[in-house]
Structure formats: C-alpha cells, structure tokens
C-alpha cells in the first residue's frame, strides 16, 4: 500500500504553541517530519507573522495573525472565504502547496471544507475540552480521529468517518543526569502539571500522611507546591524530557490521582497513563475508563474514596505488582502505541478514503 503520510507538505494546527511543554500534536509533528514530510507547525494566532526553523529537520513553526473577530457569527460562505484567505496567506509564506491540514484545534479553521479539494483535512481531538466548534470542524473534515469513546461517539454523529486512535507514546528519548538522591524508602512519583484542576490533592495528601515511611516525589510546573509542609513529600521542579525519564527510572511506583468521580468523561483516557505504562512501573490510579480492562496491570480504584485503600494494598503486595512479567506487559502496551505506529494506523485509514 502506498504510504499516504510520507513526502507530503503537512500543516499541523495546534491550540498550544511550539514552546509549550510537548504534547501529542508536537510529537506528531516531529514523527511526521522524521518520515520525510515537510511539516509546518501552526502556532495559535499571535498577531505576528513568521516562519522559523526548529531543531528538527523538515519541521518549521508558523506564526500568523489569526482571523477577523466574531468570524463564527458570519454567514457560512463568508466564513469559508475568510478562512480560505488566511490559509492561502499561510501557504504563500511557506512557499509550498499544503497537501494535508491536520487540526488539533477546532477554534480555528473550523470550516475545513473551506480548503482546496486537493487538501486532505483531518480533525483530531485528543481532549474533550477542545469543544469550540466541534461539529463544524468534525463534520467538514475528510476524516476524524478521537482519543476516547466519548469524543468518538460525538464525532460520529456528524462524520461517519471517525475513528479511535489512542494517545501516542514517545519512545525516542535520551536520558539526562537528573537524580532525586538516595533513599532507602519506597519511591512514589507523580509527573505532570501540578496546577491542573483535575488533580485530587485531598486523596494524595491523605496517602502521604498515612504512609510516612514512603517518600513521594512530584515533578512538574506549579505556582505553589501543595504538600510543601509534608516531610515525606518532595517537589523536584519542572523537568526536561530527558530528566523526566531519569525521574521515572528512579521511581518504584507511579500515581495518578484525578477527580475521576466528578469528571469521568474528561478523564476517561489521560495521556499521562500512556507515559506511565511506558516505564513499566506499577501504577495506582483513580478510575480510568479506557484502561479498566487492565486490572492486573493497573491498580485502579472504582471511586476516589477508595484510592487510599488501593494504594495501601499495592504497597502491601508490592512484589506482586512489580513482577517482571507485569512490567513487560505495561511497556508493551505503550510500545504498541508509539507515535510512528499511530501515524501508520492513521495513514492506513486515510488511504481508504
């Protein structure tokens, strides 16, 4: 089969800028560039116009001014003309004809049928909160990809060519020189934005206070560390990608404690879980719908008030949860979902259009 996602000019439309902590759209851009595509990463509107090279071959970042205010209220024909005009301006700045528009952002270019008919348009929604002009973007795209069953159900209502694609795993990471120091106690880690509204700090604090013999490490950006007064809780700061994988290597157990009772759909498949699985380490998590079938690999509470109990059970049976066979199975789940494999799956589906 001819590979449809090689040697193409691809515009990635992102709701987060290139300088943001790398998320799925950044990883897809890097992966696509590594496959010989010319990739152009479109930052959110900024009021300026620029085209900049990145540290990656075949990958440039595009800045643009955006759209006329209130565009969503215009008649459809005028909306589409305005979006086509901006697309043409971007294409002119790039100096190459765009073959694929891959949009992770339904707040801009939400009428994807404004594009030339030769352009393949993709609406790829990895976050349920990305809900600005969902129906217009999904319904006007040639094909849609979704990271949860909830998003997929919503997309299928307006576009039958909608498919589930799990979060990707970045396995191309070099190690750094970061160390949390020496400790004889069990090391428990959490990594991610510590200011995220979905984190259930109450149950985390409960576990930290209950298990004084365990050292808890927290990595990520925060304005104020919530557990700074707890002697067995250490904030290690915001880490680079190589440092983050050093951090994972040194942990014995990883935790994911979200407000899953309150936000079931939003937290049905957090990207963090795929990153954790790639470490092979045991995981204690609040309820995560997409992974509920992996009860032998992920210790998951049915409700948030049971999370502390599940954590204690894993600590008491740590040899069981850290068996080499379970570690390998966790890693294998991640390795089956590398970004390169996701691109191959997506390319196969596009080829059937």
GIWO-V947941 format. One record per pair of residues at least 24 apart in sequence whose ideal C-beta (glycine too) atoms are under 10 Angstrom apart, sorted by sequence separation. I is the first residue (numbers start at 0). GAP is how many residues later the second one is. D is the distance in Angstrom with one decimal. If there is no record, write none. Layout:
I|GAP|D + I|GAP|D
This chain:
7|24|8.2 + 16|24|8.9 + 17|24|9.4 + 18|24|8.5 + 19|24|9.6 + 29|24|8.7 + 32|24|6.5 + 33|24|7.7 + 64|24|8.8 + 90|24|9.9 + 105|24|6.0 + 106|24|9.3 + 107|24|8.5 + 108|24|9.5 + 109|24|8.5 + 111|24|8.3 + 126|24|8.3 + 133|24|8.2 + 134|24|9.0 + 137|24|6.9 + 193|24|6.1 + 195|24|8.6 + 201|24|9.8 + 207|24|6.3 + 208|24|9.3 + 218|24|8.2 + 219|24|9.0 + 263|24|9.7 + 264|24|8.2 + 267|24|9.5 + 283|24|9.7 + 285|24|9.0 + 295|24|9.6 + 296|24|8.7 + 9|25|9.9 + 16|25|9.8 + 17|25|6.0 + 28|25|8.7 + 29|25|9.7 + 32|25|4.0 + 33|25|8.8 + 63|25|7.2 + 82|25|8.1 + 83|25|9.7 + 90|25|9.2 + 104|25|6.8 + 105|25|7.4 + 106|25|3.8 + 107|25|8.9 + 109|25|9.0 + 110|25|5.9 + 111|25|6.1 + 114|25|9.0 + 116|25|10.0 + 125|25|8.1 + 185|25|8.3 + 193|25|8.4 + 194|25|8.3 + 195|25|9.6 + 200|25|5.0 + 204|25|7.4 + 207|25|5.1 + 218|25|6.6 + 250|25|9.7 + 253|25|6.7 + 259|25|8.5 + 260|25|8.0 + 263|25|6.8 + 272|25|7.7 + 284|25|8.6 + 295|25|9.3 + 4|26|9.4 + 5|26|8.9 + 16|26|4.6 + 29|26|5.6 + 31|26|8.3 + 32|26|4.0 + 63|26|5.8 + 82|26|5.7 + 103|26|7.3 + 105|26|5.2 + 106|26|6.7 + 109|26|4.5 + 110|26|7.9 + 111|26|8.8 + 112|26|8.7 + 113|26|7.9 + 114|26|9.7 + 124|26|5.3 + 127|26|8.4 + 184|26|9.3 + 187|26|5.7 + 188|26|9.5 + 189|26|7.5 + 190|26|8.7 + 191|26|9.0 + 193|26|4.6 + 194|26|6.7 + 195|26|9.4 + 200|26|7.8 + 203|26|9.9 + 259|26|4.1 + 260|26|7.6 + 283|26|6.0 + 284|26|9.9 + 4|27|6.5 + 7|27|9.2 + 9|27|5.1 + 10|27|9.8 + 11|27|6.4 + 12|27|9.8 + 13|27|6.3 + 15|27|8.4 + 16|27|6.1 + 28|27|8.1 + 29|27|9.9 + 31|27|8.2 + 32|27|9.2 + 62|27|9.9 + 82|27|7.9 + 83|27|8.9 + 86|27|7.0 + 87|27|9.9 + 104|27|8.0 + 105|27|5.0 + 106|27|9.9 + 108|27|9.9 + 109|27|4.5 + 111|27|8.7 + 112|27|4.2 + 114|27|9.5 + 124|27|9.2 + 184|27|9.4 + 185|27|7.6 + 186|27|7.9 + 187|27|7.1 + 188|27|7.6 + 189|27|7.5 + 190|27|7.7 + 191|27|7.8 + 192|27|5.3 + 193|27|6.7 + 194|27|5.3 + 198|27|8.6 + 247|27|8.1 + 253|27|5.2 + 254|27|9.8 + 255|27|6.5 + 256|27|8.1 + 257|27|8.1 + 258|27|7.8 + 259|27|4.4 + 283|27|4.9 + 6|28|8.4 + 7|28|8.7 + 8|28|7.2 + 9|28|7.1 + 10|28|8.1 + 11|28|7.0 + 12|28|8.8 + 13|28|6.3 + 14|28|9.6 + 15|28|7.3 + 25|28|9.9 + 29|28|9.5 + 61|28|6.1 + 82|28|5.6 + 85|28|9.2 + 86|28|6.2 + 87|28|9.1 + 90|28|9.5 + 104|28|9.8 + 105|28|5.4 + 108|28|7.6 + 109|28|9.3 + 110|28|9.4 + 111|28|4.3 + 112|28|8.2 + 184|28|5.9 + 185|28|4.8 + 186|28|5.7 + 187|28|4.9 + 188|28|4.8 + 189|28|5.2 + 190|28|4.3 + 191|28|5.0 + 192|28|5.5 + 193|28|3.6 + 194|28|6.1 + 204|28|8.5 + 218|28|5.3 + 247|28|8.0 + 250|28|7.6 + 252|28|6.4 + 253|28|7.2 + 254|28|7.4 + 255|28|7.3 + 256|28|7.6 + 257|28|5.1 + 259|28|7.0 + 283|28|9.5 + 297|28|9.8 + 5|29|5.2 + 6|29|5.3 + 7|29|5.0 + 8|29|4.8 + 9|29|5.0 + 10|29|5.0 + 11|29|4.9 + 12|29|5.0 + 13|29|6.8 + 14|29|6.1 + 16|29|8.0 + 28|29|9.7 + 29|29|6.6 + 63|29|7.9 + 81|29|9.2 + 82|29|8.6 + 83|29|9.9 + 84|29|9.1 + 86|29|8.3 + 105|29|8.8 + 107|29|9.2 + 109|29|9.7 + 110|29|5.4 + 111|29|4.7 + 112|29|9.0 + 124|29|8.6 + 183|29|9.8 + 184|29|5.6 + 185|29|7.2 + 186|29|8.3 + 187|29|7.0 + 188|29|7.6 + 189|29|7.3 + 190|29|5.8 + 191|29|8.9 + 192|29|7.5 + 193|29|8.7 + 194|29|8.7 + 203|29|8.7 + 217|29|10.0 + 218|29|9.2 + 251|29|7.0 + 252|29|5.0 + 253|29|5.1 + 254|29|5.1 + 255|29|4.1 + 256|29|5.6 + 257|29|8.7 + 259|29|8.6 + 283|29|9.0 + 295|29|10.0 + 296|29|5.8 + 4|30|6.7 + 5|30|5.3 + 6|30|6.5 + 7|30|7.5 + 8|30|8.2 + 9|30|7.0 + 10|30|8.3 + 11|30|6.3 + 12|30|9.5 + 13|30|7.1 + 28|30|6.0 + 62|30|9.4 + 80|30|9.8 + 82|30|9.6 + 83|30|4.6 + 105|30|7.3 + 106|30|8.8 + 109|30|7.6 + 111|30|7.8 + 124|30|7.1 + 184|30|4.7 + 185|30|9.4 + 186|30|6.4 + 187|30|9.6 + 188|30|7.0 + 189|30|7.8 + 193|30|8.9 + 216|30|7.2 + 244|30|9.4 + 247|30|8.3 + 248|30|7.6 + 250|30|5.9 + 251|30|7.6 + 252|30|7.6 + 253|30|7.6 + 254|30|7.4 + 255|30|6.5 + 257|30|8.1 + 283|30|5.3 + 295|30|7.1 + 296|30|9.2 + 4|31|9.6 + 5|31|6.5 + 6|31|8.4 + 7|31|8.9 + 8|31|7.4 + 9|31|9.4 + 10|31|5.9 + 11|31|10.0 + 12|31|9.1 + 28|31|9.8 + 61|31|6.9 + 78|31|8.3 + 79|31|5.0 + 82|31|4.2 + 83|31|7.1 + 105|31|3.7 + 108|31|9.4 + 109|31|9.8 + 182|31|9.6 + 183|31|9.2 + 184|31|9.7 + 193|31|6.8 + 194|31|9.5 + 243|31|8.5 + 247|31|4.4 + 250|31|9.5 + 252|31|6.7 + 253|31|8.7 + 254|31|9.2 + 282|31|8.8 + 283|31|8.8 + 2|32|8.0 + 4|32|6.8 + 28|32|9.1 + 61|32|6.9 + 78|32|5.6 + 79|32|9.7 + 81|32|8.3 + 82|32|8.1 + 83|32|8.1 + 86|32|8.5 + 104|32|8.4 + 105|32|7.4 + 108|32|9.9 + 122|32|7.5 + 182|32|5.2 + 193|32|7.3 + 218|32|9.7 + 246|32|9.6 + 247|32|9.2 + 248|32|9.1 + 255|32|7.3 + 281|32|6.3 + 296|32|5.7 + 297|32|8.0 + 2|33|9.4 + 25|33|9.8 + 79|33|7.1 + 80|33|7.5 + 193|33|9.6 + 216|33|8.2 + 244|33|9.0 + 247|33|6.8 + 281|33|9.7 + 295|33|8.1 + 296|33|5.4 + 17|34|8.3 + 59|34|7.7 + 76|34|9.9 + 79|34|3.9 + 102|34|6.6 + 180|34|9.4 + 182|34|9.3 + 216|34|6.9 + 244|34|8.0 + 71|35|9.1 + 75|35|7.0 + 78|35|7.5 + 79|35|9.2 + 105|35|9.5 + 122|35|9.8 + 179|35|8.3 + 215|35|9.9 + 255|35|10.0 + 281|35|9.8 + 293|35|8.4 + 296|35|10.0 + 297|35|9.7 + 17|36|6.9 + 122|36|7.7 + 180|36|9.7 + 214|36|9.9 + 281|36|7.3 + 293|36|8.4 + 296|36|7.6 + 70|37|9.0 + 75|37|9.7 + 76|37|9.8 + 124|37|9.5 + 179|37|5.6 + 214|37|9.6 + 215|37|9.6 + 217|37|9.6 + 283|37|8.7 + 71|38|7.6 + 75|38|9.4 + 102|38|7.5 + 213|38|9.0 + 281|38|9.1 + 282|38|8.6 + 50|39|9.2 + 70|39|8.9 + 71|39|9.8 + 101|39|9.8 + 122|39|8.5 + 125|39|8.7 + 179|39|9.1 + 213|39|8.5 + 215|39|8.0 + 281|39|4.0 + 293|39|7.5 + 48|40|8.2 + 66|40|9.8 + 70|40|9.4 + 100|40|8.8 + 125|40|9.8 + 259|40|9.3 + 260|40|9.7 + 280|40|9.3 + 281|40|5.4 + 17|41|9.2 + 44|41|9.3 + 48|41|9.0 + 66|41|6.7 + 100|41|9.5 + 102|41|10.0 + 103|41|9.6 + 123|41|7.6 + 125|41|6.8 + 177|41|9.2 + 193|41|7.8 + 259|41|8.2 + 260|41|9.6 + 280|41|7.7 + 281|41|9.3 + 17|42|9.6 + 18|42|8.8 + 50|42|5.6 + 65|42|7.3 + 66|42|8.9 + 99|42|9.5 + 125|42|9.3 + 255|42|8.7 + 259|42|9.5 + 260|42|5.8 + 261|42|8.4 + 279|42|9.2 + 290|42|8.7 + 17|43|4.5 + 49|43|8.6 + 50|43|6.7 + 101|43|9.2 + 189|43|10.0 + 259|43|8.1 + 260|43|4.9 + 16|44|8.3 + 17|44|9.3 + 48|44|6.7 + 50|44|8.6 + 63|44|9.4 + 187|44|9.4 + 193|44|9.1 + 253|44|10.0 + 254|44|9.8 + 255|44|9.0 + 256|44|9.1 + 259|44|6.2 + 260|44|8.2 + 279|44|8.8 + 281|44|7.4 + 17|45|9.3 + 187|45|9.5 + 188|45|9.9 + 190|45|9.1 + 192|45|9.1 + 258|45|6.9 + 280|45|9.9 + 281|45|8.0 + 16|46|8.9 + 252|46|9.3 + 257|46|8.4 + 279|46|8.2 + 280|46|7.2 + 11|47|9.2 + 13|47|9.7 + 184|47|7.8 + 186|47|9.7 + 188|47|8.9 + 190|47|9.9 + 256|47|7.9 + 259|47|8.9 + 279|47|3.8 + 282|47|7.5 + 9|48|9.7 + 41|48|7.0 + 190|48|7.3 + 206|48|7.8 + 278|48|8.6 + 279|48|6.8 + 281|48|8.2 + 8|49|10.0 + 9|49|9.8 + 11|49|9.7 + 12|49|9.7 + 182|49|9.8 + 257|49|9.7 + 279|49|8.5 + 280|49|7.5 + 11|50|9.3 + 39|50|7.8 + 206|50|8.0 + 256|50|6.1 + 279|50|4.9 + 280|50|9.5 + 10|51|7.7 + 39|51|9.3 + 182|51|9.3 + 203|51|7.3 + 205|51|9.8 + 255|51|9.6 + 256|51|9.5 + 278|51|7.5 + 279|51|4.3 + 41|52|9.9 + 191|52|9.7 + 202|52|9.7 + 204|52|9.9 + 254|52|8.8 + 276|52|9.0 + 277|52|7.8 + 278|52|7.6 + 279|52|9.1 + 39|53|9.2 + 180|53|8.7 + 190|53|5.9 + 203|53|5.0 + 276|53|4.7 + 277|53|6.2 + 279|53|9.8 + 39|54|5.6 + 78|54|10.0 + 179|54|7.2 + 190|54|9.8 + 202|54|5.5 + 256|54|8.8 + 275|54|8.0 + 276|54|7.0 + 277|54|9.8 + 279|54|8.5 + 180|55|9.5 + 188|55|10.0 + 201|55|9.1 + 202|55|9.7 + 276|55|8.7 + 277|55|8.3 + 278|55|8.3 + 37|56|8.4 + 39|56|8.4 + 179|56|6.2 + 190|56|6.3 + 199|56|9.9 + 200|56|8.0 + 202|56|9.2 + 254|56|7.3 + 276|56|4.9 + 277|56|3.5 + 78|57|9.0 + 178|57|9.7 + 190|57|7.3 + 198|57|9.3 + 199|57|4.9 + 201|57|9.3 + 276|57|4.5 + 277|57|7.5 + 37|58|6.3 + 39|58|7.6 + 177|58|8.0 + 188|58|6.3 + 198|58|6.5 + 199|58|6.0 + 200|58|9.6 + 252|58|8.7 + 275|58|8.5 + 276|58|9.2 + 41|59|9.0 + 177|59|9.6 + 188|59|7.0 + 197|59|9.4 + 198|59|6.3 + 199|59|4.9 + 254|59|9.7 + 273|59|7.9 + 274|59|7.8 + 276|59|9.9 + 277|59|9.0 + 37|60|9.4 + 41|60|9.8 + 71|60|8.4 + 75|60|9.0 + 79|60|9.1 + 186|60|9.7 + 190|60|8.9 + 197|60|4.6 + 198|60|7.4 + 199|60|7.9 + 272|60|9.4 + 273|60|5.8 + 276|60|8.7 + 277|60|9.1 + 37|61|9.1 + 38|61|9.5 + 39|61|10.0 + 41|61|8.8 + 43|61|7.4 + 71|61|6.6 + 177|61|6.5 + 188|61|7.9 + 189|61|9.2 + 196|61|9.7 + 197|61|5.4 + 199|61|8.6 + 252|61|6.9 + 272|61|9.4 + 36|62|8.6 + 41|62|9.9 + 44|62|9.3 + 70|62|9.9 + 177|62|8.2 + 188|62|3.7 + 195|62|8.4 + 196|62|8.0 + 197|62|8.4 + 199|62|8.8 + 252|62|7.7 + 36|63|8.3 + 38|63|9.1 + 41|63|8.6 + 43|63|8.4 + 44|63|6.8 + 175|63|8.3 + 186|63|6.3 + 187|63|6.8 + 188|63|8.3 + 190|63|7.9 + 195|63|9.9 + 251|63|9.7 + 273|63|6.2 + 43|64|7.6 + 71|64|8.6 + 175|64|6.6 + 177|64|7.6 + 178|64|9.6 + 186|64|5.0 + 187|64|6.9 + 188|64|7.4 + 189|64|7.1 + 190|64|9.8 + 191|64|8.7 + 197|64|8.6 + 273|64|9.9 + 175|65|8.4 + 176|65|8.3 + 177|65|3.9 + 185|65|9.3 + 186|65|4.8 + 187|65|4.8 + 188|65|5.4 + 189|65|5.2 + 190|65|9.9 + 197|65|6.0 + 252|65|7.5 + 41|66|8.4 + 174|66|10.0 + 175|66|3.4 + 176|66|8.0 + 177|66|8.1 + 179|66|8.6 + 185|66|5.1 + 186|66|7.3 + 187|66|7.4 + 188|66|7.3 + 189|66|7.4 + 191|66|10.0 + 196|66|8.9 + 251|66|7.6 + 41|67|8.7 + 173|67|8.5 + 174|67|5.7 + 175|67|4.5 + 177|67|8.8 + 178|67|7.1 + 179|67|6.9 + 182|67|9.2 + 184|67|9.1 + 185|67|6.6 + 186|67|9.9 + 187|67|6.0 + 189|67|7.5 + 31|68|8.8 + 172|68|5.6 + 173|68|5.4 + 174|68|8.8 + 175|68|8.5 + 177|68|4.0 + 178|68|9.1 + 181|68|9.9 + 197|68|6.9 + 252|68|7.9 + 171|69|9.9 + 172|69|6.4 + 175|69|7.6 + 176|69|7.1 + 177|69|6.2 + 180|69|9.0 + 196|69|9.9 + 197|69|6.2 + 251|69|9.9 + 252|69|8.0 + 31|70|8.1 + 174|70|5.9 + 175|70|5.1 + 178|70|9.8 + 179|70|5.3 + 251|70|7.3 + 169|71|7.8 + 172|71|8.2 + 173|71|8.2 + 174|71|5.7 + 175|71|9.3 + 177|71|9.3 + 178|71|7.0 + 179|71|8.2 + 172|72|5.1 + 177|72|8.4 + 197|72|8.1 + 28|73|8.7 + 172|73|10.0 + 27|74|7.1 + 174|74|7.4 + 195|74|9.8 + 169|75|9.5 + 172|75|9.9 + 10|76|8.3 + 27|76|8.2 + 195|76|9.7 + 12|77|9.9 + 24|77|8.2 + 206|77|8.7 + 24|78|9.3 + 25|78|9.9 + 191|78|8.8 + 10|79|7.1 + 24|79|4.5 + 191|79|9.1 + 192|79|9.8 + 10|80|8.2 + 23|80|7.3 + 24|80|8.4 + 191|80|5.5 + 22|81|8.6 + 190|81|7.6 + 8|82|8.9 + 189|82|9.0 + 10|83|7.9 + 191|83|8.7 + 202|83|7.8 + 190|84|7.7 + 191|84|9.9 + 8|85|7.5 + 10|85|9.9 + 190|85|8.5 + 8|86|9.8 + 189|86|9.6 + 199|86|6.8 + 8|87|4.7 + 10|87|5.0 + 188|87|9.3 + 198|87|10.0 + 8|88|6.3 + 9|88|7.4 + 10|88|8.9 + 11|88|9.0 + 12|88|6.6 + 13|88|9.4 + 14|88|9.4 + 15|88|8.4 + 190|88|9.9 + 197|88|9.6 + 8|89|5.3 + 9|89|6.7 + 10|89|7.1 + 11|89|8.5 + 12|89|6.9 + 13|89|8.5 + 14|89|6.3 + 15|89|8.7 + 7|90|8.8 + 8|90|5.0 + 9|90|4.5 + 10|90|5.0 + 11|90|5.2 + 12|90|3.9 + 13|90|5.5 + 14|90|4.0 + 188|90|9.2 + 7|91|4.2 + 8|91|7.5 + 9|91|7.9 + 10|91|7.0 + 11|91|8.0 + 12|91|6.3 + 13|91|6.1 + 14|91|8.7 + 6|92|9.1 + 7|92|5.5 + 9|92|6.0 + 10|92|8.5 + 11|92|7.2 + 12|92|5.1 + 14|92|6.7 + 188|92|8.2 + 11|93|9.5 + 12|93|9.2 + 14|93|8.4 + 187|93|9.9 + 4|94|9.5 + 12|94|9.5 + 13|94|9.8 + 186|94|9.8 + 187|94|9.8 + 3|95|9.3 + 4|95|7.4 + 12|95|6.5 + 3|96|8.5 + 12|96|5.8 + 27|96|8.1 + 187|96|8.3 + 4|97|9.3 + 210|97|9.3 + 213|97|9.4 + 10|98|9.1 + 27|98|9.8 + 202|98|8.8 + 209|98|6.6 + 12|99|9.6 + 24|99|8.0 + 205|99|9.7 + 208|99|9.9 + 23|100|8.3 + 206|100|7.5 + 210|100|7.7 + 24|101|7.9 + 202|101|5.8 + 205|101|8.4 + 206|101|5.2 + 209|101|8.4 + 210|101|7.5 + 213|101|7.1 + 23|102|5.2 + 166|102|6.7 + 168|102|9.5 + 201|102|8.4 + 202|102|7.8 + 205|102|5.2 + 206|102|9.8 + 209|102|7.3 + 212|102|9.1 + 22|103|8.0 + 23|103|9.1 + 165|103|7.3 + 166|103|8.2 + 167|103|8.4 + 201|103|9.9 + 202|103|9.4 + 203|103|8.7 + 206|103|9.8 + 10|104|9.6 + 22|104|9.2 + 166|104|4.6 + 169|104|9.2 + 199|104|5.8 + 202|104|4.9 + 203|104|9.3 + 206|104|5.1 + 210|104|6.8 + 163|105|9.5 + 165|105|9.6 + 166|105|9.0 + 168|105|5.1 + 169|105|7.9 + 172|105|9.3 + 201|105|9.9 + 202|105|6.0 + 205|105|9.2 + 206|105|8.0 + 209|105|10.0 + 166|106|7.7 + 167|106|7.2 + 168|106|7.0 + 201|106|10.0 + 165|107|9.9 + 166|107|4.5 + 167|107|9.9 + 170|107|6.7 + 199|107|7.6 + 203|107|9.5 + 10|108|8.7 + 12|108|10.0 + 165|108|7.2 + 166|108|8.5 + 168|108|7.6 + 169|108|8.1 + 202|108|8.7 + 206|108|9.5 + 12|109|9.4 + 168|109|5.1 + 8|110|9.7 + 9|110|9.1 + 11|110|9.6 + 12|110|9.5 + 12|111|9.3 + 153|111|9.8 + 7|112|8.4 + 9|112|9.4 + 11|112|9.4 + 14|112|8.5 + 14|114|9.9 + 149|114|8.7 + 150|114|8.5 + 4|115|9.3 + 14|115|6.6 + 149|115|4.5 + 3|116|7.8 + 148|116|9.1 + 149|116|8.6 + 14|117|9.0 + 147|117|7.2 + 150|117|8.8 + 147|118|8.7 + 149|118|5.9 + 150|118|9.1 + 147|119|9.3 + 148|119|6.9 + 149|119|8.9 + 147|120|4.5 + 148|120|8.3 + 146|121|8.8 + 147|121|4.7 + 146|122|5.6 + 147|122|9.6 + 23|123|8.0 + 145|123|9.7 + 146|123|9.5 + 166|123|9.2 + 187|123|8.5 + 12|124|9.7 + 146|124|7.8 + 165|124|7.7 + 163|126|9.4 + 187|126|9.9 + 146|127|9.9 + 187|127|8.8 + 185|129|6.8 + 185|132|7.3 + 128|134|9.7 + 127|135|8.9 + 30|137|7.8 + 127|137|5.7 + 128|137|6.5 + 33|138|8.5 + 127|138|5.0 + 30|139|8.6 + 126|139|8.0 + 127|139|9.1 + 149|139|8.4 + 26|140|9.6 + 27|140|7.1 + 29|140|8.4 + 127|140|8.0 + 148|140|7.5 + 149|140|9.9 + 23|141|9.8 + 26|141|5.7 + 30|141|8.7 + 127|141|9.6 + 147|141|7.7 + 148|141|7.4 + 26|142|8.8 + 29|142|8.4 + 147|142|6.5 + 23|143|6.4 + 26|143|5.3 + 125|143|8.9 + 126|143|9.8 + 146|143|8.6 + 22|144|9.8 + 23|144|5.9 + 25|144|9.5 + 126|144|8.9 + 26|145|9.3 + 125|145|7.2 + 23|146|9.5 + 21|148|7.8 + 170|160|9.3 + 168|162|9.5 + 170|163|7.3 + 168|164|8.6 + 169|164|9.3 + 170|164|6.6 + 168|165|4.2 + 167|166|9.3 + 168|166|7.0 + 170|166|9.7 + 171|166|8.4 + 165|167|9.2 + 166|167|9.6 + 168|167|8.5 + 170|167|5.3 + 171|167|8.5 + 165|168|9.9 + 168|168|5.0 + 169|168|7.5 + 170|168|8.4 + 171|168|8.8 + 167|169|6.0 + 168|169|5.2 + 169|169|6.2 + 170|169|8.7 + 165|170|8.7 + 166|170|6.9 + 167|170|6.5 + 168|170|7.0 + 169|170|9.9 + 170|170|9.9 + 20|171|9.4 + 165|171|5.1 + 167|171|4.0 + 168|171|9.8 + 20|172|7.8 + 164|172|8.9 + 166|172|9.5 + 167|172|8.6 + 168|172|8.7 + 167|173|8.1 + 168|173|8.6 + 167|174|4.7 + 165|175|9.7 + 166|175|8.4 + 167|175|8.5 + 165|176|7.3 + 164|177|5.8 + 164|178|9.7 + 165|179|9.2 + 164|180|6.3 + 163|181|9.9 + 164|181|6.3 + 162|182|8.5 + 162|183|8.3 + 164|184|8.5 + 162|186|5.6 + 160|188|8.2 + 160|189|9.7 + 160|191|8.9 + 160|192|7.1 + 144|197|8.8 + 20|199|8.9 + 20|200|7.6 + 144|200|9.1 + 144|201|6.4 + 142|203|8.4 + 144|204|8.0 + 144|205|9.9 + 142|206|6.5 + 142|207|6.1 + 141|208|7.8 + 142|209|9.2 + 142|210|6.3 + 141|211|5.8 + 20|217|8.3 + 20|219|9.8 + 21|219|6.8 + 20|220|9.0 + 123|222|8.4 + 20|223|10.0 + 121|224|7.8 + 121|227|9.8 + 121|228|7.7 + 119|230|6.4 + 119|233|7.6 + 26|244|9.9 + 101|244|8.9 + 23|247|6.5 + 22|248|7.3 + 23|250|9.7 + 99|250|8.4 + 33|305|9.2 + 34|305|7.7 + 33|306|7.9 + 36|306|9.6 + 30|307|8.4 + 31|307|8.8 + 30|308|4.1 + 31|308|9.7 + 34|308|6.9 + 29|309|7.7 + 30|309|5.7 + 33|309|9.5 + 34|309|9.5 + 28|310|9.7 + 30|310|9.7 + 26|311|9.6 + 27|311|6.2 + 30|311|8.1 + 31|311|6.5 + 26|312|4.9 + 30|312|5.6 + 34|312|9.3 + 27|314|7.7 + 31|314|10.0 + 23|315|8.2 + 26|315|9.2 + 27|315|7.1 + 31|315|10.0 + 23|318|9.0 + 27|318|8.9 + 5|337|9.4 + 4|338|5.7 + 4|339|8.2 + 2|340|9.4 + 2|341|8.2 + 4|341|6.9 + 5|341|8.0 + 3|342|9.0 + 4|342|4.2 + 3|343|4.9 + 4|343|9.5 + 2|344|5.9 + 3|344|8.4 + 1|345|9.3 + 2|345|9.2 + 3|345|9.4 + 4|345|7.1 + 0|346|8.6 + 3|346|4.9 + 4|346|9.2 + 0|347|7.1 + 2|347|10.0 + 3|347|5.1 + 2|348|8.3 + 3|348|9.8 + 1|349|7.1 + 3|349|8.8 + 0|350|5.9 + 0|351|9.7
